Amino acid sequence: MTTRTPSATPRTLNQSDPIERGRRIGTAAALVVMPAIFVFAFAVHPGLGSLRLLEPAELIMRARGNGILQFAHVLVTLNTALLVVVAVHLQSLLRPGRSARAGMIGGAMAVLGACLLAADKGAMCLTMSALDTVDDTTFTAMVPGLTAVFEKQGWAVIIWGMVLLPLGVAVQAIGLLRSGIWPKWQAGALLAGSLLIATPDGMEIVNLIAALAIFVALAPQAVRLIGGASPIPRGVAASRCRDCRYRLAAAATRRTS
């Protein structure tokens, strides 16, 4: 009696499991909403066409009384949760292949960086929205303290660790590029966007272009998930399956020799 082994490269996954379908739709939503929020947040910054680094005092005054900018910063703070979802999903794509280490290391860097990005927005941006409720005299007296916060003095220096977020995603993008899981243009867009989005304050036009590149890179993966197709292209999955068989055969040969 022979047992039929299911195909290792199904074109679609089980659609009858509501939990699995909910997970896929939720992940797809994160892949689309996360970069879209960054696009909105960078687009509403004043002086969008500027290419000049801003000093802490200029950042403070730019945020003062700017309700739409404060709202954008609130969205970015909440968006850090979606960043974690995206990083974990990219890690899952790389887990079975030769770039699994890039997925794991990049994912860990991105998750830690996302946590520190949330700390940055909480310490600097949400604080500014609270200070919009005080009068100008009180606010002026608080500017030296705010400058120390924006200069990341004291333990606030650890907030610089938020650069681990774009660097971690860049590591994962390199893994996707080397493994061939995504087309080169798609992995390349993710790599370029993740690096450029770390451009410092004052040059938000570069950040905006980077966010658009990330959106273009992640949108096809979201479509693939919503459509119920395997998150890994058929050819790549088949290649992985062959690699696994070769490793198992080699291991069996070593044991019997």
Stockholm file with secondary structure:
# STOCKHOLM 1.0

chainA/1-257         MTTRTPSATPRTLNQSDPIERGRRIGTAAALVVMPAIFVFAFAVHPGLGSLRLLEPAELIMRARGNGILQFAHVLVTLNTALLVVVAVHLQSLLRPGRSARAGMIGGAMAVLGACLLAADKGAMCLTMSALDTVDDTTFTAMVPGLTAVFEKQGWAVIIWGMVLLPLGVAVQAIGLLRSGIWPKWQAGALLAGSLLIATPDGMEIVNLIAALAIFVALAPQAVRLIGGASPIPRGVAASRCRDCRYRLAAAATRRTS
#=GR chainA/1-257 SS CCCCCCCSSCSBCCCSCHHHHHHHHHHHHHHHHHHHHHHHHHHTSSSTTCCCCCCHHHHHHHHTTCHHHHHHHHHHHHHHHHHHHHHHHHHHHHTTSTTHHHHHHHHHHHHHHHHHHHHHIIIIIIHHHHHTTSCHHHHHHHHHHHHHHHTTCGGGGGGGGGGHHHHHHHHHHHHHHHHTSSCHHHHHHHHHHHHHTTCCTTCHHHHHHHHHHHHHHHHHHHHHHHTTBCSSCHHHHHHHHHHHHHHHHHHHHHHHC
#=GC SS_cons         CCCCCCCSSCSBCCCSCHHHHHHHHHHHHHHHHHHHHHHHHHHTSSSTTCCCCCCHHHHHHHHTTCHHHHHHHHHHHHHHHHHHHHHHHHHHHHTTSTTHHHHHHHHHHHHHHHHHHHHHIIIIIIHHHHHTTSCHHHHHHHHHHHHHHHTTCGGGGGGGGGGHHHHHHHHHHHHHHHHTSSCHHHHHHHHHHHHHTTCCTTCHHHHHHHHHHHHHHHHHHHHHHHTTBCSSCHHHHHHHHHHHHHHHHHHHHHHHC
//
